[in-house]
Amino acid sequence: MDNVCPRCENPGASKGTGDLRKTSNAGPGDKSMDYKAAFASALESIRAEGRYRVFADLKRHRGEFPRATWTRGDGSESDVVVWCSNDYLGQGQNPVVTEAMKRAIDEAGAGSGGTRNISGTTHYHVELERELADLHRKEAALLFTSGYVSNEASLSTLYKILPGLIIFSDALNHNSMISGIRAGKGARHIFRHNDLEHLEELLATADPAAPKLIALESVYSMDGDVADLPGTVALAKRYGAMTYLDEVHAVGMYGPRGAGVAERDGVMAEIDIIEGTLGKAFGVMGGYIAADAIIVDAIRSFADGFIFTTSLPPALAAGAVASIRYLKAHDEIRVAHQERAAALKARMLKAGLPVMPSVCHIVPVLVGDAVHCKMISDILLEDHGIYVQPINYPTVPRGTERLRFTPSPAHTDAMMDDLVAALETLWVRCNVQRIGGVAA
């Protein structure tokens, strides 16, 4: 077959790459694969679309978030302001957090010693799980090495525990949720994003006796929209379904104690499984679920992603505990965070920049082209000392490429003014579509 992509065998997917089977320096009839050419072809296809990613070499300044030093390829350095960190509240620089981590290293050393089932459970892990359960007002919590792993492991494991399970998944759920649902190899239905009427249509056609679970996020981090949690809970009760809520972009930032949108909206007790991360607003690393003790115990006992993974270092667990406790008691940080997000949106709209609709702390600005998106990002970094990564496919659909800004309480008015001025200049220079100015 001509023009066959060596990765996915789709006709025409790699036009112009030629036959990648290795024939040079081979004997008669040898048709072995030229593996290096296959990898090179895969990378070239990404470069051709303008979405090849180059990581910025950054060193954050302790205690000066969001400032950092950028090291170029030639070794030269310059200071930049970070505008795309998921350390939404700057907790990774909070002395309360960093000092707790230092103490844990002095007390317990570096690593955890193994998987939780063998030698990797420490008092720090136990204490953190208690703190997470308390945060979400649940009986128990279970710690994973990342938010991705907690989603993938938990959702795939639910199919093992509940034979015949049907999962109803929002169309814009994170890749980790999609991966976990697919890995479970059970029945699944995708409902249109935030469309409860479509969800109900799918629930109504399912076997009433079958176990069912609705999986969704609270805050969708690329568009900045928020799920209707009370409406979802009502549907779950009506059709006898469990609920699984990903709060990774909401924990720490919403609700009076920072437990997330479910706490803010008064439905946290009615969500069966809450999943979250320690690597965003809490400023450290790790993922978790919180639920009834029997649910947590079952997932702990069956989830490969938990059983066979080395546990987090004690220092990370200690830092997370300190961060959670701090944010439980400091709602003023959440208030400041929302004010900063609103202030940046207002400035951008007034300048006529194409801010996408967002009802949360995410400020996405539409570019609509991968090449332009990367170009603007590069110029902002090189010429203006502003660091924001382009968001391209497959994170978002083609044609909706964007710059995603995440203002924190530490971003000042002066920083915002510099950012908007730079964007106004580049929108003209790069000939990117804009919108009419809107009064703040």
DAWOHU-V931068 format. One record per backbone hydrogen bond with DSSP energy under -1.0 kcal/mol. CO is the residue of the C=O (numbers start at 0). NH is the residue of the N-H. If there is no record, write none. Layout:
# DAWOHU-V931068
[[CO;NH] [CO;NH]]
This chain:
# DAWOHU-V931068
[[2;11] [4;8] [9;4] [9;12] [11;14] [13;16] [19;33] [22;25] [26;29] [31;21] [32;34] [33;37] [34;38] [35;39] [36;40] [37;41] [38;42] [39;43] [40;44] [41;45] [42;46] [43;47] [45;50] [46;49] [55;57] [56;70] [58;68] [60;63] [63;66] [65;81] [66;60] [67;79] [68;58] [69;77] [71;74] [75;71] [77;69] [79;67] [80;386] [82;405] [85;87] [86;89] [89;92] [90;93] [93;96] [93;97] [94;98] [95;99] [96;100] [97;101] [98;102] [99;103] [100;104] [101;105] [102;106] [103;107] [104;108] [113;310] [114;118] [114;119] [121;125] [122;126] [123;127] [124;128] [125;129] [126;130] [127;131] [128;132] [129;133] [130;134] [131;135] [132;137] [139;290] [141;288] [143;286] [145;149] [146;150] [147;151] [148;152] [149;153] [150;154] [151;155] [152;156] [153;157] [156;160] [157;161] [161;164] [165;212] [166;188] [167;214] [168;190] [169;172] [173;177] [174;178] [175;179] [176;180] [177;181] [178;182] [179;183] [181;184] [186;166] [188;168] [190;170] [191;194] [194;198] [195;199] [196;200] [197;201] [198;202] [199;203] [206;209] [210;165] [211;241] [212;167] [213;243] [214;169] [215;245] [217;226] [219;223] [223;358] [224;219] [226;228] [227;231] [228;232] [229;233] [230;234] [231;235] [232;236] [233;237] [234;238] [235;240] [241;213] [242;272] [243;215] [244;274] [245;217] [246;249] [246;250] [249;252] [249;253] [253;259] [257;251] [259;263] [260;264] [261;266] [261;267] [262;265] [266;269] [267;270] [272;244] [273;289] [274;246] [275;287] [277;283] [279;282] [285;277] [286;143] [287;275] [288;141] [289;273] [290;139] [291;295] [292;296] [293;297] [294;298] [295;299] [296;300] [297;301] [298;302] [302;305] [302;306] [303;307] [305;308] [312;316] [313;317] [314;318] [315;319] [316;320] [317;321] [318;322] [319;323] [320;324] [321;325] [322;326] [323;327] [324;328] [329;332] [330;334] [331;335] [332;336] [333;337] [334;338] [335;339] [336;340] [337;341] [338;342] [339;343] [340;344] [341;345] [342;346] [343;347] [344;348] [345;349] [346;350] [347;352] [348;351] [348;437] [351;434] [352;354] [353;365] [362;404] [363;355] [364;402] [368;372] [369;373] [370;374] [371;375] [372;376] [373;377] [374;378] [375;379] [376;380] [377;381] [378;382] [379;383] [379;385] [384;80] [386;82] [390;401] [391;394] [396;399] [400;366] [400;367] [401;390] [402;364] [404;362] [407;410] [411;415] [412;416] [413;417] [414;418] [415;419] [416;420] [417;421] [418;422] [419;423] [420;424] [421;425] [422;426] [423;427] [424;428] [425;429] [426;431]]
